[in-house]
């Protein structure tokens, strides 16, 4: 009977130790230490201690491993995000905003003039938006690696066909290459790219190779919720300008932060596995009644692809109207 009880307990302890080992190794290797050689040495020492605890399972070896893990955790907590790094040019300038009643003046709206994905002229502008003219929010899903993973962002729709896109992304340093694994280990800061649609949409439809399949949906959000969502974004944008945060592949990414900003909605938006598998966020919004439900979702998605429209529109001043022309729930006179 005692053996029957102890075996599951020991198995659980072993699995916990294994999890500590599997987390600690990349945490050390992907740390911000300046000397790669020292990171490798530290990782090797950690692995040897972990193997000793997992294989020998003596009290001493386990105690030493736990002590090493505690030291690792304390060191991990000292790694802080920063706005002072050698950023890639496209994310070097952060947006901020001033709110005065119904008027929101956004500074540094990005509007890069692309010749290719990596060749562009930096350009920014300031613009004042009247919240009384905020009418809706559009949801954009961008696919580059299959149906399960997408980059999702929103664009706020104002009267007179004015739009402001806000894309929640990781902030890359010069030389950075995106890695989902590295994104779990404090390798990237969080960044809200506040941009003209001719920048943030056209980059994905017209300049990235291969092109990224981009879908644009008009949501059925109320004006009150649209206002609350916009102000939640603005509050976070201003906060990040002074208090940077880390991006995290699972916990703090483009979709989890959108969900965070919906807390001010009159009706609570529940969590779903589709938030983590971001390619299904559009179907999640459809299931909640947030998109056009006059047709099956598959038909709505097929009709919401905007790549051809964006490529035809090019850098036209009315780019935003052209990519929406003929889409479900869009005005007939776009």
C-alpha positions in Angstrom: 0.0 0.0 0.0 2.8 2.4 0.9 4.5 1.7 -2.4 1.3 2.3 -4.2 1.1 5.8 -2.7 4.7 6.7 -3.0 5.2 5.8 -6.6 2.8 8.4 -8.0 4.2 11.0 -5.6 7.7 10.3 -6.7 6.6 10.4 -10.4 5.0 13.8 -9.8 8.2 15.1 -8.1 10.3 13.8 -11.0 8.0 15.5 -13.6 8.3 18.8 -11.7 12.1 18.5 -11.6 12.0 17.7 -15.3 9.9 20.8 -16.0 12.3 22.9 -14.0 15.2 21.6 -16.0 13.5 22.1 -19.4 12.5 25.7 -18.5 15.9 26.6 -16.9 18.1 25.6 -19.9 16.6 28.0 -22.5 16.2 30.7 -19.8 20.0 30.7 -19.4 20.9 30.2 -23.1 18.5 33.0 -24.2 19.5 35.4 -21.4 20.7 38.9 -21.9 24.2 38.1 -20.8 26.8 39.9 -22.9 29.1 36.9 -23.1 27.7 33.9 -25.0 30.5 31.6 -23.8 29.6 32.3 -20.1 25.9 31.5 -20.9 26.9 28.2 -22.4 29.1 27.3 -19.3 26.2 28.3 -17.0 23.8 26.2 -19.0 26.1 23.2 -18.9 26.5 23.4 -15.1 22.7 23.7 -14.7 22.2 20.7 -17.0 24.7 18.6 -15.0 23.0 19.5 -11.7 19.6 18.7 -13.2 20.7 15.3 -14.6 22.1 14.4 -11.2 18.8 15.2 -9.5 16.7 13.4 -12.2 18.9 10.3 -12.3 20.4 9.9 -8.9 17.3 11.3 -7.1 19.2 11.5 -3.8 18.1 14.1 -1.4 21.3 16.0 -1.7 21.2 16.1 -5.5 17.6 17.2 -5.5 18.3 19.9 -2.8 21.3 21.2 -4.9 19.1 21.4 -8.0 16.3 23.2 -6.2 18.8 25.7 -4.8 20.2 26.2 -8.3 16.6 26.7 -9.6 15.8 29.3 -6.9 19.0 31.2 -7.8 17.9 31.1 -11.4 14.5 32.5 -10.6 15.9 35.4 -8.5 18.3 36.1 -11.4 15.4 35.9 -13.9 13.5 38.5 -11.9 16.4 41.0 -12.3 15.9 41.0 -16.1 13.9 44.1 -16.8 12.4 45.4 -20.1 13.8 48.6 -21.6 12.9 51.3 -24.1 16.6 52.0 -24.5 18.0 49.5 -27.0 19.3 49.5 -30.6 15.9 49.1 -32.2 15.2 48.2 -35.8 14.2 51.4 -37.6 10.6 50.5 -38.1 9.9 50.2 -34.4 12.4 52.7 -33.1 9.8 55.4 -32.6 6.9 54.8 -30.1 3.5 56.5 -30.4 2.0 58.5 -27.6 -1.3 60.3 -27.2 -2.9 63.2 -25.5 -6.6 62.9 -24.4 -8.7 66.0 -23.9 -12.3 65.1 -23.5 -13.5 63.6 -26.8 -10.3 64.6 -28.7 -7.4 62.3 -28.8 -4.2 63.6 -30.4 -2.0 60.7 -31.5 1.7 61.4 -32.0 4.0 59.4 -34.3 1.5 57.6 -36.4 3.7 55.4 -38.5 3.4 55.8 -42.3 6.5 54.2 -43.9 7.0 54.5 -47.6 8.0 51.0 -48.7 10.0 50.0 -51.7 10.4 46.5 -50.3 9.9 44.9 -46.9 13.3 46.0 -45.7 13.8 49.2 -47.9 11.6 52.1 -46.8 11.6 55.7 -45.9 10.7 56.6 -42.3 7.7 58.8 -42.0 5.4 59.8 -39.1 2.6 62.2 -38.5 0.4 63.5 -35.7 -3.3 63.5 -35.9 -6.3 64.4 -33.7 -9.3 62.0 -33.6 -12.7 62.9 -32.3 -14.2 60.0 -30.3 -17.7 61.2 -31.1 -16.9 60.3 -34.7 -15.7 56.8 -33.9 -18.2 54.5 -35.6 -16.8 51.0 -35.6 -13.7 48.7 -35.4 -12.4 46.4 -38.1 -10.6 43.2 -37.4 -7.6 42.1 -39.5 -6.2 38.6 -39.6 -2.9 38.0 -41.4 -1.7 34.5 -42.2 1.9 33.5 -43.0 2.4 30.0 -41.7 -0.8 28.0 -42.1 -4.4 28.2 -40.8 -3.7 28.0 -37.1 -1.4 31.0 -36.6 -2.1 34.6 -37.6 -1.2 38.1 -36.7 -4.4 39.8 -35.6 -4.8 43.6 -35.2 -7.6 46.2 -35.3 -8.3 49.3 -37.2 -10.6 52.0 -35.7 -13.1 53.5 -38.1 -14.1 57.1 -37.9 -16.6 59.2 -39.9 -15.4 60.7 -43.1 -13.7 57.4 -43.8 -10.8 57.9 -41.5 -9.0 55.0 -40.1 -6.3 54.3 -37.4 -4.7 50.8 -37.3 -3.0 49.6 -34.1 -1.0 46.4 -34.3 0.4 44.8 -31.1 3.8 43.3 -32.0 7.1 42.5 -30.6 9.8 45.2 -30.7 12.8 43.9 -32.5 16.4 45.0 -31.9 18.8 45.2 -34.8 19.7 41.7 -35.8 16.7 40.1 -34.1 14.9 37.2 -35.9 11.6 36.2 -34.5 11.5 32.9 -32.6 8.4 31.6 -30.8 10.7 29.9 -28.3 12.7 33.0 -27.6 9.5 34.9 -27.2 8.9 32.9 -24.0 12.1 34.1 -22.4 12.1 37.9 -22.2 13.8 38.3 -25.6 11.5 41.0 -27.0 9.7 44.0 -25.7 6.1 44.6 -26.4 5.2 47.3 -29.0 2.0 48.9 -30.1 2.5 49.9 -33.7 0.1 52.8 -34.3 0.0 53.2 -38.1 -1.6 54.4 -41.3 -3.3 51.5 -43.0 -1.2 52.2 -46.1 1.8 51.1 -43.9 0.7 48.3 -41.7 -1.7 46.5 -44.1 0.1 47.2 -47.4 3.4 45.9 -45.9 1.8 42.5 -45.5 -0.2 42.4 -48.7 2.1 44.1 -51.2 5.7 43.9 -49.9 6.3 40.8 -47.9 7.4 37.8 -49.9 5.6 35.5 -50.1 2.6 37.7 -49.5 0.6 37.2 -46.4 -3.0 36.3 -46.7 -4.9 39.2 -45.2 -8.6 39.3 -44.2 -10.5 42.3 -43.1 -13.8 42.1 -41.2 -16.2 44.8 -40.1 -17.2 44.0 -36.5 -20.6 44.5 -35.0 -19.2 46.4 -32.0 -21.3 49.1 -30.4 -20.1 52.7 -30.4 -19.8 52.6 -26.6 -17.6 49.5 -26.7 -15.6 50.9 -29.6 -14.8 54.0 -27.6 -13.8 52.0 -24.5 -11.6 49.8 -26.7 -9.9 52.8 -28.3 -9.2 54.4 -24.9 -7.9 51.2 -23.5 -5.4 51.0 -26.3 -4.4 54.6 -25.8 -3.9 54.1 -22.1 -1.7 51.1 -22.8 0.3 52.9 -25.5 1.1 55.8 -23.1 2.0 53.4 -20.3 4.4 51.4 -22.5 6.1 54.6 -23.5 7.2 55.1 -19.9 7.0 51.6 -18.5 8.1 49.0 -21.1 6.9 45.4 -20.9 8.1 42.1 -22.3 6.4 40.4 -25.2 5.5 36.7 -24.4 4.6 34.2 -27.1 1.8 32.8 -25.0 0.9 35.3 -22.3 1.3 38.7 -23.9 0.9 38.7 -27.6 -1.3 40.3 -30.3 -4.4 38.3 -29.3 -4.1 38.0 -25.5 -3.7 41.8 -25.3 -6.7 42.4 -27.6 -8.7 40.2 -25.2 -7.3 42.2 -22.3 -8.6 45.5 -23.8 -12.1 44.1 -24.1 -12.6 44.2 -20.4 -14.5 47.5 -20.7 -17.1 45.9 -22.9 -20.7 45.8 -21.7 -20.7 42.0 -22.4 -17.7 40.0 -21.2 -15.7 38.3 -23.9 -14.8 34.8 -22.6 -11.4 33.2 -23.0 -11.0 30.5 -25.6 -8.3 28.3 -27.0 -8.8 30.2 -30.2 -7.1 33.2 -28.6 -3.9 31.1 -28.3 -4.2 29.6 -31.8 -4.6 33.0 -33.3 -5.6 31.8 -36.7 -9.0 31.0 -35.3 -9.6 34.4 -33.7 -11.8 35.5 -36.6 -14.0 32.4 -36.2 -14.1 33.0 -32.5 -15.4 36.5 -33.1 -18.0 35.1 -35.5 -19.1 32.5 -32.9 -19.6 35.3 -30.4 -21.8 37.3 -32.9 -19.2 39.9 -33.4 -19.0 39.6 -37.2 -21.5 39.4 -40.1 -23.7 36.4 -39.5 -25.8 36.6 -42.6 -23.7 33.9 -44.2 -21.7 30.9 -43.0 -18.2 31.8 -41.7 -16.4 30.0 -44.5 -18.2 32.2 -47.0 -17.6 35.4 -45.0 -13.9 34.6 -44.8 -13.6 33.9 -48.5 -15.2 37.2 -49.3 -13.1 39.1 -46.7 -9.7 38.4 -48.4 -8.2 41.8 -49.4 -4.8 41.0 -51.0 -6.0 41.6 -54.6 -7.7 44.8 -53.6 -4.6 46.1 -51.7 -2.3 45.3 -54.6 -4.6 47.1 -57.0 -4.9 50.1 -54.8 -1.1 50.5 -54.3 -0.2 53.7 -52.6 -3.5 55.5 -53.5 -4.7 58.1 -51.1 -8.0 56.3 -50.8 -6.3 52.9 -50.1 -8.4 52.2 -47.1 -11.7 52.7 -49.0 -10.5 50.6 -51.9 -9.6 47.6 -49.9 -13.1 47.7 -48.2 -15.1 48.2 -51.3 -17.5 45.3 -51.8 -16.6 43.6 -48.4 -19.5 42.3 -46.2 -21.1 44.9 -44.0 -19.3 47.8 -45.7 -21.2 50.8 -47.0 -22.2 50.6 -50.7 -20.5 53.9 -51.5 -17.0 53.0 -50.4 
